[in-house]
C-alpha cells in the first residue's frame, strides 16, 4: 500500500464549481470552456474511472453545480491575491461558503482554468508560464468564516493536456483535500503522483476524453478503471472494520450514509449545472445572460414548456424566493431540525504548510 490513510477527511460526493479566469474564455476560447465543462460532468459519470476512488471512501459520484467567468483577474496572481478573489466570490454569493465541516451537507470544490494571459507567481506557487514547476495543483485555505475552501488550478494548454491535468487534480483533491487523508507524506505523494504520464481515455455519451490513470492501493498498481466499485479500504474513512466498531465516519460534508449510485445523481442533471455567470470580482457584480437563463428554464421542463404545467411560473418563483429568504433570515433552523445527522468528527482545519505541496509536474514549454 503506497498511499496509506492518515485519518483526515475526504470529499464524499463532490459538488463541483468550474471557474474560468481570463478574458479569452468568453470569446476566442469560449468553445474550449464549453468542452471543459462537459468534461467535468462526464468525468463524474465515468463509472469505471470513478470506481477506483470508492476504495478511498468516496461515493463514486458527483455533480457540476455551476460555471463562472472572471474576465478581469490580474495578469499575475499570488496565493494571497487569488485567495482574496475566492473570498470575493463567496461574499458575492457566486460560490457558497463552505459550511463548517461538522455541519455541511456536501462540500463544494472549485476547479479553476487559467487562460494564457494569467499566471501565478508568488506565495510559494508558480503556474502557467515557461519554466513554472507545476502544470496544475490543488490546495485549500480557510475562508474569513474559518471554513476550508478546496480548489485546484490548471495551466492553459490544449484540451487533452488540460483534461489530463484536471483528472489528476480532481482525484487528489477529493481523496486528500486537506493533505491529511490519503497520503504518506502530507501530499508529496498522493494517488495521482505515482501515475503521472500514464494516461488513458474515458468515453461518456459518445464523447472521449484523455485522463490520467490513478493509483489503486487494492491493485497495488496504476489502473485504467474498475468494472465495479471497489469496497472501501480499512483503515480508511469507510473501512468495514471501522464501521463495525462504530468509529466515526470521516468525510468532508454530510450526505447519505450509503454510497450513491451514479444513476441516482443523473436525475439532478435537469437542475444542475445552473446557468453560467460572469463575475467582476473588482465590484462584486454578477451577470447571467438572458439567453442562458431561458435555456436553463427550458431544460427544467423539457420536452414540455413551463406554461404547459404552471400558468404563472414567474409568480411561483417569486413565492419560492420569499420563502427561502425567510428561512435564510432564521439561519435555516427549521430545515436543520428535520435532517438526519450522519458522520463523525471532521473538524480538522486546513493546515498552514511551511512550503506549498507540489502539483502535477509541468510539461516542457518552449
C-alpha positions in Angstrom: 0.0 0.0 0.0 1.9 3.0 -1.3 -0.7 5.5 -0.2 -1.9 4.9 3.4 -4.8 6.6 5.2 -3.7 9.2 7.6 -7.0 9.9 9.3 -8.2 13.1 7.6 -11.5 13.8 5.8 -12.3 13.1 2.1 -14.8 14.7 -0.2 -17.5 12.0 -0.2 -19.7 13.3 -3.0 -18.3 16.4 -4.7 -20.3 19.4 -5.8 -18.1 21.0 -8.4 -17.9 24.6 -9.4 -15.8 25.4 -12.5 -14.3 28.9 -12.9 -12.6 30.3 -16.0 -10.1 33.1 -15.3 -9.0 35.5 -18.1 -10.7 37.4 -20.9 -10.4 34.8 -23.7 -12.8 32.3 -22.1 -15.8 34.4 -23.1 -14.6 35.0 -26.7 -11.8 33.2 -28.5 -11.7 30.2 -26.1 -15.5 30.0 -25.4 -15.7 26.7 -27.2 -12.9 25.2 -25.2 -14.6 26.4 -21.9 -17.7 24.6 -23.0 -15.8 21.4 -23.7 -14.1 21.6 -20.3 -17.5 22.0 -18.6 -18.7 18.9 -20.4 -15.6 17.0 -19.5 -16.1 17.7 -15.8 -19.7 16.4 -16.0 -18.6 13.3 -17.9 -15.7 12.6 -15.6 -18.0 12.2 -12.6 -20.3 9.9 -14.7 -17.4 7.7 -15.9 -18.2 4.7 -13.8 -15.0 2.6 -14.2 -12.7 5.6 -13.6 -14.8 6.8 -10.6 -15.0 3.3 -9.2 -11.3 3.4 -8.5 -11.9 6.2 -6.0 -14.5 4.3 -3.9 -11.7 2.3 -2.2 -10.7 5.6 -0.6 -14.2 6.3 0.9 -15.9 8.2 -1.9 -19.4 7.6 -3.2 -18.3 7.3 -6.8 -20.5 10.1 -8.0 -20.6 13.9 -8.1 -22.2 16.8 -9.9 -21.3 20.0 -11.7 -23.1 22.9 -9.9 -22.2 26.0 -12.0 -19.5 27.7 -14.0 -18.3 31.2 -13.7 -16.2 33.5 -15.8 -13.8 36.1 -14.3 -12.5 38.3 -17.1 -10.8 40.9 -15.0 -8.4 39.0 -12.8 -4.9 40.4 -12.6 -2.3 39.1 -15.2 -0.1 38.0 -12.3 -1.6 36.3 -9.3 -0.1 35.3 -6.0 -1.5 32.9 -3.5 -2.8 35.7 -1.3 -4.3 37.6 -4.2 -6.2 34.6 -5.6 -7.4 33.7 -2.1 -8.8 37.2 -1.9 -10.6 36.6 -5.2 -12.1 33.4 -3.9 -13.3 35.2 -0.8 -14.9 37.9 -3.0 -16.7 35.1 -4.9 -18.0 33.8 -1.6 -19.0 37.3 -0.4 -21.0 37.9 -3.6 -22.8 34.5 -3.4 -21.1 33.2 -6.6 -19.8 30.2 -4.7 -21.4 29.1 -1.4 -19.5 29.5 1.8 -18.1 26.1 2.7 -20.0 25.3 5.8 -18.2 24.1 8.9 -17.2 20.5 8.1 -19.1 19.2 11.1 -22.4 20.6 9.8 -22.2 20.8 6.0 -24.4 18.5 3.8 -21.9 18.3 1.0 -18.7 20.1 0.3 -18.1 22.2 -2.8 -14.8 22.2 -4.7 -13.6 24.6 -7.3 -11.7 23.8 -10.5 -10.0 26.9 -11.9 -8.9 27.1 -15.6 -6.4 29.9 -16.4 -6.2 31.3 -19.9 -2.8 32.1 -21.5 -2.8 35.7 -20.2 -2.9 34.9 -16.4 0.0 33.4 -14.4 0.5 32.6 -10.8 3.9 33.6 -9.4 4.1 34.2 -5.6 3.4 32.8 -2.2 5.1 29.5 -3.0 3.2 28.8 -6.2 4.2 29.2 -9.8 2.0 28.2 -12.7 1.2 28.9 -16.4 4.5 30.4 -17.7 7.7 28.9 -19.2 9.8 27.3 -16.5 7.0 27.1 -14.0 7.4 23.9 -11.9 3.8 22.8 -12.0 1.2 22.3 -14.7 -1.5 22.2 -12.1 -2.1 21.7 -8.3 -4.7 21.6 -5.6 -4.7 23.2 -2.2 -7.0 24.8 0.4 -7.3 27.8 2.6 -9.5 28.9 5.4 -12.2 31.4 4.5 -13.0 34.6 6.5 -15.6 32.4 8.3 -12.9 29.9 9.2 -14.0 27.1 6.8 -11.8 25.1 4.4 -12.1 26.1 0.8 -10.8 23.4 -1.6 -9.6 24.3 -5.1 -7.4 23.3 -8.0 -5.7 25.2 -10.8 -4.7 24.1 -14.3 -2.3 25.8 -16.7 -3.6 26.7 -20.2 -2.9 24.2 -22.8 -4.6 22.0 -25.4 -7.8 20.1 -24.5 -6.1 16.8 -23.9 -3.4 18.2 -21.7 -5.9 20.2 -19.5 -8.2 17.2 -19.1 -5.3 15.1 -18.1 -4.1 17.6 -15.5 -7.6 18.2 -14.0 -8.3 14.4 -13.8 -5.1 14.2 -11.7 -6.0 17.1 -9.5 -9.7 16.1 -9.1 -8.7 12.6 -7.9 -6.2 14.0 -5.4 -8.4 16.9 -4.1 -11.3 14.6 -3.2 -9.2 11.9 -1.6 -6.8 14.3 0.2 -8.4 17.7 0.3 -6.5 19.0 3.4 -3.3 17.0 2.9 -4.3 14.8 5.9 -6.2 11.8 4.3 -4.7 9.5 1.7 -1.1 10.5 1.7 2.1 9.1 3.2 3.8 12.5 3.5 1.3 15.3 3.5 0.6 15.4 -0.2 4.1 14.9 -1.6 2.8 11.6 -2.9 -0.9 11.2 -3.5 -2.8 8.8 -5.7 -2.1 10.8 -8.8 1.6 11.3 -8.3 2.6 7.6 -8.8 0.9 7.5 -12.2 2.0 10.7 -13.9 2.4 10.2 -17.7 0.3 7.0 -17.6 -2.8 8.2 -19.4 -6.0 6.5 -20.7 -9.3 7.6 -22.1 -12.9 7.6 -20.9 -16.0 7.6 -23.1 -19.3 9.0 -21.8 -22.3 9.7 -24.1 -20.2 9.2 -27.2 -17.6 11.7 -26.0 -14.0 10.6 -25.4 -11.6 12.3 -23.1 -8.0 11.8 -22.1 -7.4 11.3 -18.4 -4.6 10.1 -16.1 -4.6 6.6 -14.6 -4.9 6.6 -10.8 -3.0 4.6 -8.2 -5.0 1.8 -6.6 -3.9 0.5 -3.2 -6.1 -2.6 -3.7 -4.5 -3.5 -7.0 -1.1 -2.1 -5.9 -0.7 -0.5 -9.4 -1.8 2.3 -11.6 -5.2 1.3 -13.1 -7.3 2.4 -16.0 -10.5 1.8 -14.1 -12.6 -0.8 -12.3 -15.7 -2.6 -13.7 -17.3 -2.5 -10.2 -17.0 -0.2 -7.2 -14.0 -1.1 -5.1 -15.1 -1.6 -1.4 -13.6 0.9 1.0 -10.3 0.1 2.4 -9.6 -0.4 6.1 -8.1 1.6 7.7 -9.9 4.3 5.9 -13.0 6.6 6.1 -15.4 3.8 5.4 -13.4 0.7 6.2 -15.6 -2.3 7.2 -13.8 -2.9 10.4 -14.1 0.7 11.4 -17.8 0.7 10.7 -18.4 -2.5 12.7 -16.6 -0.9 15.6 -18.8 2.2 15.4 -16.0 4.5 14.6 -16.9 8.0 13.4 -17.2 8.5 9.7 -14.7 10.9 8.5 -15.6 12.9 5.4 -15.9 16.5 4.3 -19.6 17.1 4.1 -22.6 15.2 5.2 -24.6 13.1 2.8 -26.3 9.8 2.6 -24.9 7.1 4.9 -24.6 4.7 1.9 -22.7 5.2 -1.3 -24.6 7.0 -4.0 -25.1 5.3 -7.3 -24.3 7.4 -10.4 -27.8 6.7 -11.6 -29.2 8.5 -8.6 -27.1 11.6 -9.3 -28.2 11.7 -13.0 -31.7 13.0 -12.4 -30.2 16.1 -10.8 -28.8 17.0 -14.2 -32.1 18.5 -15.1 -31.4 21.1 -12.4 -27.6 21.2 -12.5 -25.5 22.8 -13.7 -27.0 26.2 -13.0 -26.7 28.7 -15.9 -23.2 30.2 -16.2 -22.4 33.5 -14.6 -19.9 36.3 -15.4 -18.4 37.8 -12.3 -16.4 41.0 -11.9 -14.5 40.5 -8.6 -13.5 44.1 -8.5 -17.0 45.3 -7.8 -18.7 42.0 -6.7 -21.2 42.1 -9.6 -22.7 39.1 -11.3 -24.5 38.7 -14.6 -26.3 35.8 -16.2 -27.1 36.2 -19.9 -30.8 36.2 -20.8 -30.2 33.5 -23.4 -28.5 31.3 -20.8 -31.4 31.8 -18.3 -34.0 31.0 -20.9 -32.1 27.9 -22.0 -31.9 26.8 -18.4 -35.7 27.2 -17.8 -36.4 25.2 -20.9 -34.1 22.4 -19.7 -36.0 22.2 -16.4 -39.3 21.3 -18.1 -38.1 19.7 -21.4 -39.7 18.4 -23.6 -42.6 20.4 -22.2 -42.6 24.2 -21.7 -43.3 25.7 -18.2 -46.6 27.2 -19.3 -47.9 23.7 -20.0 -47.6 22.8 -16.3 -47.6 26.1 -14.4 -49.7 29.1 -15.7 -47.8 31.6 -13.5 -44.2 30.3 -13.4 -42.7 33.7 -12.5 -45.2 34.1 -9.6 -44.2 30.6 -8.4 -40.5 31.6 -8.4 -41.3 34.8 -6.5 -43.2 32.9 -3.8 -40.3 30.4 -3.6 -37.8 33.2 -3.3 -39.8 34.9 -0.5 -40.0 31.6 1.4 -36.3 30.9 1.0 -35.3 34.4 2.1 -37.5 34.0 5.3 -35.8 30.7 6.1 -32.3 32.2 5.5 -33.2 35.0 7.9 -33.7 32.4 10.7 -30.5 30.6 9.8 -32.3 27.6 8.4 -33.0 26.3 11.8 -36.2 24.6 10.8 -34.5 22.8 7.9 -31.7 21.6 10.1 -34.1 20.2 12.7 -35.6 17.9 10.0 -32.4 16.5 8.8 -30.6 13.3 9.9 -27.1 13.8 11.2 -24.5 11.3 9.9 -20.8 11.3 10.2 -18.2 11.7 12.9 -15.8 14.4 14.0 -14.4 16.0 10.8 -13.3 19.3 12.4 -9.8 19.2 11.1 -8.7 22.7 9.9 -6.7 23.1 6.8 -3.0 23.1 7.7 -0.8 26.0 7.1 2.2 24.4 5.4 5.6 25.9 5.6 6.0 25.1 1.9 3.3 24.6 -0.7 2.7 21.0 -1.8 3.7 20.0 -5.2 1.3 19.6 -8.1 1.3 17.9 -11.5 4.8 18.2 -12.9 5.0 20.9 -15.6 5.5 19.9 -19.2 8.4 21.3 -21.1 7.4 24.6 -22.6 9.2 26.3 -25.5 
